[in-house]
Structures are given as C-alpha cells and as structure tokens.
Amino acid sequence: MEIHNQYSNIQFASKCNPIKPFKFTTKAGELRVFEPSAEEVKTPEFAQKIVDFFFNNFTKDTNDPAWLRFQRKENESLFKKFKKDYAEEVHQLIMEDDGHATFLVAKDIDNNIRGAIMTHGVDEIPLMKKIVMYVANIATDSKFRHSGLGKILMEKAMEADKTHFTDVFLVGENCAKGFYDKLGFKSLDKNDLSQKKIMNYMKSMRFDYPDYVTLFTKPLQENRQRWYDVVAPILSSMKI
C-alpha cells in the first residue's frame, strides 16, 4: 500500500488537528481519504449517507442476533427506519458539535464510500465527553478488507484527537478483537476495580455486552491519569 499526501487549505469538519487529505493505494484500487467540509457534514443527506454505509457493512460482519435480523427480507422496512432514526441522531450530534467530532471517509474514483470512521467525545458515561475519544463507528467495504484501510482510518483519527483526549474507548465486535489488538488496544480488565466499575455500568446500559461485544481502550497521552480511574469514583458517588 502507498499513501500520497496532497491538497492544502481545506476546511475540515474536525476542529481538532485537521487530517490532511491523502491517496491510499490498494490492490482493489486507489482511494481518496479526507475529512468532508464543515458545510457538507451539516447536511441531513451526509448523515444518512454515512449511516447507510456503516449499517449496511456492519450487518454483514456480526453474529449479534439483534443485527442479524436486519438481513431478513421481512425486516427491510424496519432496518430502513432504524437507519433513518440513527441518521437524525448523527445529524443532531453534528449540529451540536463541540469541535471534537471527526468524520474521515475513503472514496473510490467513482465517488463511492469505501471506508469511514466517526469519532466524538463519549457521552454515555459521566465526565467522559471531555476526556475520552469514542470510536462510534468504523467500517470498510468488503472489497477493501485486509488492505490496511481500517488501520489507517483508526490511526489518522487517533492522531488528530490525541491532544484533546487522554484516551480512546470503543465497543467492538468480539470477532474483531484481533484487529484492535494489533492497534494496541486492550480489553477492559475485570481485575482492576475502576475498570470493573465501567464494565458493570456498560453492562447495565447495553443489551449486547458482553455476549457479542468487547470494551476496548488505549491511552493517547501516556503521562495522564487513565479515564476509568477518573470516572469510576463518579459512578460510585452516583451509586451506579
């Protein structure tokens, strides 16, 4: 694979360290990887397009029954509504953006999305939004799997956000553990009291954990206190 840096003076959606557009060469073809403009991401059409890409790819690679049901023809209208509702949530997130959301997309020569990642501050757990980068969604088209595209999307997003967040956190499919391991992520450790507090909290919030997904984290700033050590006492004080 090859990466060619190019372009300049582009307006980025992210207010972090903007990611300069680049070309990414794979055996399946060349891709242009970039952050869409602020104007584009604020349109409802962008939110729907990016959500369609994430969900259409995600449902092909999961063993979660809640997602597998969308593969059935009789649930087509339900899946369409689900994507529409989530697109509205994403659009609202964009319009209320505090400057820490990142959308990085990879498009082929025909302008088709072949890979994308969406990150923002975590808002599911108290205090996390300002200190932890959350990988909300990441997906690559099946044609570009095993090309290094997913890895480069993750690395670019983390590089952009590392001065604003102390850590990165994500909820990943159990079957994708090898991918996150290679990127230096670790599963939350139940033997650590702070991490166990987070695990119990997430278990109460999500129906798919721990049967189908794993909680992964990685420090972005090595010399800072880890996010779970900051958040655990807050959860305890809230009797969560």
C-alpha positions, -999 to +999 in steps of 0.1 A: +000+000+000+011+036-006+000+069+010+004+101-010-001+134+009-018+161-012-041+191-011-040+221+012-062+249+026-092+226+030-119+234+055-123+204+078-153+192+098-130+184+128-117+213+149-090+191+163-058+187+144-073+186+109-064+155+089-049+164+055-064+145+026-043+118+011-045+090-015-044+054-004-034+028-029-047-008-026-049-039-048-086-031-053-079+004-064-069+039-053-089+057-026-091+093-017-092+097+021-104+130+036-125+149+061-156+163+044-161+200+046-180+215+075-207+225+051-212+190+038-213+173+072-240+197+084-265+185+057-290+158+067-280+139+035-245+134+047-257+119+080-280+095+061-253+085+036-227+078+063-251+059+084-262+038+055-226+029+048-219+019+084-250-001+089-250-019+055-215-031+061-219-038+098-248-062+094-227-084+071-200-090+097-218-095+130-231-125+148-253-104+171-289-117+166-302-081+171-283-071+140-287-103+120-325-099+119-320-070+095-306-094+069-341-109+066-363-096+038-393-092+061-374-067+082-363-044+054-387-016+063-376-019+100-340-016+090-347+014+069-365+032+098-336+022+121-311+038+098-332+069+094-337+074+131-299+070+137-291+094+109-312+120+126-293+114+159-260+118+140-272+150+123-281+164+157-247+154+171-231+173+142-252+204+147-244+204+184-207+196+178-183+208+205-155+207+180-143+172+188-162+151+163-142+136+134-156+121+102-130+106+079-141+089+047-124+070+019-139+072-016-130+055-048-126+070-083-164+069-088-170+088-055-184+058-037-177+055+000-154+025+006-144+032+042-153+056+070-148+063+107-168+085+130-154+096+164-165+120+191-164+126+229-182+098+248-215+109+263-227+076+276-206+078+308-204+108+331-174+131+325-161+111+296-171+135+268-143+159+275-115+134+282-122+103+261-124+099+223-151+074+214-149+055+181-186+054+174-184+037+140-158+023+117-163+002+086-147-007+053-163-021+022-157-058+017-138-052-015-111-033+005-109-056+035-074-067+046-059-037+027-048-017+057-077+008+052-093+002+086-059+006+103-051+038+086-085+053+094-081+045+130-046+058+132-054+091+115-084+097+137-064+089+169-035+111+157-059+140+152-075+137+186-046+129+208-040+164+220-077+168+231-083+134+247-063+114+272-077+080+260-097+063+233-126+040+240-147+018+218-173-010+219-161-035+193-174-068+180-159-098+197-149-112+163-128-080+156-106-084+187-076-093+166-079-060+146-079-039+178-052-059+194-029-051+165-036-014+170-026-016+207-060-017+223-066-036+254-099-051+267-111-036+300-097-057+329-123-070+354-094-075+379-089-037+381-116-022+403-120+010+383-123-009+350-147-033+365-169-004+376-171+007+340-178-028+328-207-032+352-221+002+342-219-006+304-235-040+311-265-022+326-266+001+296-262-023+267-280-055+257-251-068+236-224-066+262-206-089+270-221-116+248-213-100+214-191-070+220-159-062+240-149-029+257-116-017+243-094+012+254-060+027+246-041+057+261-035+086+238-015+105+264+008+081+283+016+105+312-021+113+321-044+096+346-064+069+329-100+078+322-115+049+341-097+059+372-113+094+368-148+081+360-151+052+385-154+074+416-181+095+399-201+063+392-196+052+428-208+086+441-239+083+419-244+048+433-242+033+398 
